Amino acid sequence: MIADCFLCRSAAGADDIPWTDRPLWLDPRCGVVLPGMGGLSPGYLLLAPIRHVHSLRTAVASDRSERDFREFVAEVLDFLVRRHGDLTYWEHGGPSTENTLPRSACIEHAHLHIVPGFHDLPRPPACRTFPDLASALSDGQMDGAPYLLLGHHKGPCHVGQDIGRSQYYRREWAKILGKPDHWDYLVTEDGTNTMRTINSFFSSTW
């Protein structure tokens, strides 16, 4: 556990974490789901591996847990589809080694952003297309470079080059919602959206 990482602290069940970071779903063998900060609409969730790694592909490639991380991801997504229908998800995958170049990932702990609905976000540059998220995360052609991942629950899933723009897909999501200046999660936290997200996780309505 990294003491100053909010995802590590959430996964460890720390007793002094903010209510926005408390786990909604925790499998201590492999992963955690939480509402996080800065949801631009209700239902915005973060899914992260227990271990502090820089990308979900690294989490899968180096998985030594008691449960396959991909199974956890699939179980969470299936649950959310039954609750809310269409889902859009993305990852700003960080580099496997220290990298001082600009990148889209704004924190070091890997996480998948999940949003209800089909959002027509731009595909990553020079992307490869996979039939689903599990296939994209299992691909063996990893060079440790940062990447962008975008998909929808029915597939396909695209993985391509990182463009080095912080919180890139949050910026694109904010544009689609007509809130282009609200992309930065540090300054756009809406407690109402977060509370509605938590409530919706345990019920089928907003």
Solvent accessible surface area in square Angstrom, and as a share of the most:
residue,aa,sasa,rsa
1,M,140,0.62
2,I,79,0.40
3,A,75,0.58
4,D,131,0.68
5,C,15,0.09
6,F,57,0.24
7,L,0,0.00
8,C,4,0.03
9,R,58,0.21
10,S,0,0.00
11,A,11,0.08
12,A,63,0.49
13,G,46,0.44
14,A,26,0.20
15,D,141,0.73
16,D,100,0.52
17,I,11,0.05
18,P,78,0.49
19,W,101,0.35
20,T,13,0.08
21,D,9,0.05
22,R,130,0.47
23,P,43,0.27
24,L,26,0.13
25,W,57,0.20
26,L,71,0.35
27,D,12,0.06
28,P,101,0.64
29,R,109,0.40
30,C,6,0.04
31,G,0,0.00
32,V,0,0.00
33,V,0,0.00
34,L,0,0.00
35,P,3,0.02
36,G,1,0.01
37,M,66,0.29
38,G,0,0.00
39,G,7,0.06
40,L,8,0.04
41,S,29,0.19
42,P,26,0.16
43,G,5,0.05
44,Y,6,0.02
45,L,6,0.03
46,L,9,0.04
47,L,0,0.00
48,A,0,0.00
49,P,5,0.03
50,I,45,0.23
51,R,96,0.35
52,H,56,0.25
53,V,19,0.11
54,H,54,0.24
55,S,2,0.02
56,L,0,0.00
57,R,17,0.06
58,T,29,0.17
59,A,2,0.02
60,V,19,0.11
61,A,67,0.52
62,S,38,0.25
63,D,35,0.18
64,R,198,0.72
65,S,42,0.27
66,E,153,0.69
67,R,43,0.16
68,D,45,0.23
69,F,4,0.02
70,R,82,0.30
71,E,98,0.44
72,F,0,0.00
73,V,5,0.03
74,A,48,0.37
75,E,73,0.33
76,V,0,0.00
77,L,16,0.08
78,D,79,0.41
79,F,38,0.16
80,L,3,0.02
81,V,41,0.23
82,R,179,0.65
83,R,72,0.26
84,H,40,0.18
85,G,32,0.31
86,D,61,0.32
87,L,3,0.01
88,T,0,0.00
89,Y,3,0.01
90,W,0,0.00
91,E,1,0.01
92,H,16,0.07
93,G,0,0.00
94,G,6,0.06
95,P,4,0.02
96,S,55,0.36
97,T,100,0.58
98,E,165,0.74
99,N,42,0.22
100,T,129,0.75
101,L,126,0.63
102,P,106,0.66
103,R,46,0.17
104,S,0,0.00
105,A,13,0.10
106,C,57,0.34
107,I,40,0.20
108,E,77,0.34
109,H,1,0.01
110,A,5,0.04
111,H,19,0.08
112,L,0,0.00
113,H,10,0.04
114,I,1,0.00
115,V,0,0.00
116,P,23,0.14
117,G,26,0.25
118,F,124,0.52
119,H,26,0.12
120,D,115,0.60
121,L,8,0.04
122,P,55,0.35
123,R,150,0.55
124,P,4,0.02
125,P,56,0.35
126,A,81,0.63
127,C,41,0.24
128,R,109,0.40
129,T,74,0.43
130,F,21,0.09
131,P,99,0.62
132,D,62,0.32
133,L,10,0.05
134,A,48,0.38
135,S,39,0.25
136,A,0,0.00
137,L,3,0.02
138,S,49,0.31
139,D,22,0.12
140,G,74,0.71
141,Q,132,0.59
142,M,68,0.30
143,D,129,0.67
144,G,20,0.20
145,A,50,0.39
146,P,29,0.18
147,Y,17,0.06
148,L,0,0.00
149,L,0,0.00
150,L,2,0.01
151,G,0,0.00
152,H,23,0.10
153,H,52,0.23
154,K,164,0.69
155,G,18,0.18
156,P,55,0.35
157,C,0,0.00
158,H,11,0.05
159,V,11,0.06
160,G,10,0.09
161,Q,110,0.49
162,D,27,0.14
163,I,76,0.39
164,G,22,0.21
165,R,107,0.39
166,S,45,0.29
167,Q,8,0.04
168,Y,23,0.09
169,Y,0,0.00
170,R,3,0.01
171,R,38,0.14
172,E,25,0.11
173,W,0,0.00
174,A,0,0.00
175,K,107,0.45
176,I,81,0.41
177,L,57,0.29
178,G,58,0.55
179,K,75,0.32
180,P,77,0.49
181,D,120,0.62
182,H,86,0.39
183,W,58,0.20
184,D,31,0.16
185,Y,40,0.15
186,L,117,0.58
187,V,114,0.65
188,T,23,0.13
189,E,63,0.28
190,D,58,0.30
191,G,35,0.34
192,T,89,0.52
193,N,17,0.09
194,T,5,0.03
195,M,89,0.40
196,R,96,0.35
197,T,5,0.03
198,I,32,0.16
199,N,79,0.40
200,S,2,0.01
201,F,9,0.04
202,F,128,0.53
203,S,44,0.28
204,S,75,0.48
205,T,94,0.55
206,W,118,0.41
